[in-house]
Amino acid sequence: MALQVEKVGEVNWAGLAFRLYLEEPLSSEARERIRALIHAWYIVGAYGGFGGMLHFLSEIGEGDEAGRPVIEWWVDMGSARPEALDTLVRCLETFEEVEQMAFGRLVLGLPPTA
């Protein structure tokens, strides 16, 4: 199943915010595996795997928005090419399939502030 990806508000390559909305809470094991997947994607990028280098990965946090669990992080995308995002999306889609779970959507950027 294709992961829905949305861009909202400001999308800043030097501080790209990610919010992964979940359909249901993750087990502690699944939570650690998704963190490991995001970290592995970052490590590949930090060593030039995406035609340039990712520069920084924030702490991977968890929250709740409108009663739905959310995983949040941001990355300084550095000199990496946009294909880095395609790779992350494919990895998340595979995670959904292998773990037999569903993500709601992946949101890139920060919503506008009032």
Order of alpha helices (4+ residues) and beta strands (2+ residues): beta-beta-alpha-beta-beta-beta-alpha-beta
